[in-house]
Amino acid sequence: MKRFYWSTLLGLTAILVNLVNPVFAAQEGTVVASAVIVPAQVTELGFLTSALIKEVTVKEGEQVQAGQILAVLDIPELQFAVIAAEAALRSAQGEEKVQSYRRVKDRRHGRVFFDVVPPEVRQIAHARVQQAQAALEVAQATLAQGTLVAPHDGTVASVNVVPGEYMQENQVVVTIATLNTLQLETTDLSERDITRVKIGAPVNIFIEALNADISGKVTGISPIAGTVGGDVVFKVTIGFDKQPERLLWGMSAEVTIGE
């Protein structure tokens, strides 16, 4: 009877441990954690200056390529600054050319000579050309800040403005994500388990929404801890060996990380 009592007690204890701590119940040498599907690259884009939105050239869900224009600010004063800088450069170049042909009258030994201008005069004219060229490049660079372009290929995940809206500097205008290249990030991997996780370790991924088990590998381990519900956790990034179809940003998963 006493033997039966202790066997029953041990059995109930094991069941309770498994319910309270699923990681304990996992296969020895593995780490189990929750994860979420995220794009491999997400870029939030905004302007460095405040102005009205003149044009938005993309919409949500659209595929874009690196260098493609996304939005343009209404900044005529910067356009005028470029025009003025171009005119100043042409003027300086013209003056430099005049000085290269210019002759000055000089009388020596009772005779009149027409000599080229002193070298320092031509040097000053050339310096003014360089100064005007630099001013034009600054004006062009400032104007370019009024045009938002895609830094990489991807999908427009969100557009937060409409033409005519006033935008503050650094306000997010467009978000681009690589939805064709998704990965996982753990959300609750404890500091107690992070030392057992290695780069390149095999991972079994269970995605509840797809009811599918997929293989992958650990591709990154955050060197900085975070907190979830008061617990210290570390983010681990996992790549798919082969990305499944119908996978969407934000889906949840359970990952089992091997040694």
SULZIQUI-V896969 format. One line per field, one symbol per residue. ss: DSSP state (H for helix, E for strand, L for the rest). phi: phi as a letter, one per 40 degrees, with the letter a starting at -180 (. if undefined). burial: b if it has 16 or more other ideal C-beta (glycine too) atoms within 10 Angstrom, else e. A space follows every 50 residues. Layout:
ss->???
phi->???
burial->???
//
This chain:
ss->LHHHHHHHHHHHHHHHHHHHLHHHHLLLLLEEEEEEEEELLEEEEELLLL EEEEEELLLLLLEELLLLEEEEEELHHHHHHHHHHHHHHHHHHHHHHHHH HLEEEEEELLEEEEEELLHHHHHHHHHHHHHHHHHHHHHHHHHHLLEEEL LLLEEEEEELLLLLLEELLLLEEEEEELLLLEEEEELLLELLLHHHLLLL LEEEEEELLLLEEEEEEEEEELLLLEEELLEEELLEEEEELLLLLLLLLL LEEEEEELL
phi->.cccccccccccccccccccbcccccddgbbbacabcbccabbcbaccbc acccabbbbdgccbbdgccbabccbccccccccccccccccccccccdcc ccbbcabbfgbbbbbccddcccccccccccccccccccccccccccbcbc cacibccabbbbdgccbccgccbbbbbcccbbabbcbaccccbccccbcg ccbcbbbcccfbbbcaacbabccbcbbbfgccbbcbcbbccacccgcbdh ccabbbccc
burial->eeeeeeeeeeeeeeeeeeeeeeeeeeeeebbbbebebbbeeeeebbbeee bebeebebeeeeebeeeeebbbbebeebeebbeebeebbeebbebbeebe eeeeeeeeeeeeeeeebeeeeeeebbebbeebeebbeebeebbeebbbeb eebbbbbebbbeeeeebeeeeebbbbbbbeebbbbbbbbeeebbeebeee bebbbbbeebeeebebebbebeeeeeeeeeeebbbbbbbbeeeeeebeee bebebbbbe
//
